[in-house]
């Protein structure tokens, strides 16, 4: 901890955040009925998106 009582935190690695961000965006789009599970599956297959949390979006 520093003098102010705040523990420094390392800057997050964008490579680790990207799959989580992608998962959340797809989940929100599906929840808002903007895309379907089939569209998500096609995106995963075509773009080779690695889903987070074992397809919990679908």
C-alpha positions as CSV (number, residue, x, y, z in Angstrom):
1,X,0.0,0.0,0.0
2,X,1.1,3.5,-0.6
3,X,0.8,6.5,1.8
4,X,-2.8,7.2,0.9
5,X,-3.9,3.6,1.7
6,X,-4.5,2.6,-1.9
7,X,-3.0,-0.6,-3.2
8,X,-1.6,-0.2,-6.7
9,X,-3.1,-2.5,-9.3
10,X,-1.3,-3.6,-12.5
11,X,-2.6,-2.3,-15.8
12,X,-4.9,-4.9,-17.3
13,X,-3.7,-6.8,-20.4
14,X,-6.1,-6.0,-23.3
15,X,-5.6,-9.6,-24.6
16,X,-7.2,-10.8,-21.4
17,X,-10.1,-8.3,-21.5
18,X,-11.0,-8.7,-25.1
19,X,-12.8,-12.1,-24.8
20,X,-14.7,-10.9,-21.8
21,X,-15.8,-7.7,-23.6
22,X,-16.8,-9.7,-26.7
23,X,-18.8,-12.1,-24.5
24,X,-20.7,-9.2,-22.8
25,X,-21.4,-7.5,-26.1
26,X,-22.8,-10.7,-27.6
27,X,-24.8,-11.4,-24.5
28,X,-26.4,-7.9,-24.5
29,X,-27.2,-8.1,-28.2
30,X,-28.9,-11.5,-27.7
31,X,-30.8,-10.2,-24.6
32,X,-32.0,-7.2,-26.7
33,X,-33.1,-9.6,-29.4
34,X,-30.8,-7.9,-31.9
35,X,-29.1,-11.2,-32.8
36,X,-29.8,-14.9,-32.2
37,X,-27.9,-17.9,-30.9
38,X,-27.5,-19.0,-34.5
39,X,-25.8,-15.7,-35.5
40,X,-23.5,-16.0,-32.5
41,X,-22.5,-19.6,-33.6
42,X,-21.9,-18.4,-37.1
43,X,-19.7,-15.6,-35.8
44,X,-17.7,-18.0,-33.7
45,X,-17.2,-20.4,-36.6
46,X,-16.4,-17.7,-39.3
47,X,-14.3,-15.4,-37.2
48,X,-13.0,-18.0,-34.8
49,X,-14.2,-16.0,-31.8
50,X,-13.3,-17.8,-28.6
51,X,-16.4,-17.7,-26.4
52,X,-16.1,-17.1,-22.7
53,X,-18.0,-19.2,-20.1
54,X,-18.8,-22.2,-22.4
55,X,-21.4,-20.7,-24.7
56,X,-23.4,-19.2,-21.8
57,X,-24.5,-16.5,-24.2
58,X,-26.6,-18.9,-26.2
